[in-house]
Amino acid sequence: MRFDAAWSWVVPLAGAAAVFAFVLLTTPPGFSAISDVIFVPPRGPVADAAAYALGAAASLALIALLVLAAACGLVALFVRRWKQD
């Protein structure tokens, strides 16, 4: 797959960022999980919740990135072939 057009790589990145943000917005520690894991030594149930939230957000964002990249690659391929005809 070739990602020549700007939209073919911007869409997957924006979609993955949106999924990451949505998961952190809907998971109890929220965006404070980032600072809890990075800047504060992780201890106790708050650290466990923060690690869970970041892990869930990152894994779902990665899945969204891969799915959207494949979809955009296929759309770019179809557009390129349609323009050749």
Secondary structure, 3 states (H helix, E strand, C coil): CCCCCCHHHHHHHHHHHHHHHHHHHHCCCCCHHHHHHHCCCCCHHHHHHHHHHHHHHHHHHHHHHHHHHHHHHHHHHHHHHHHHC
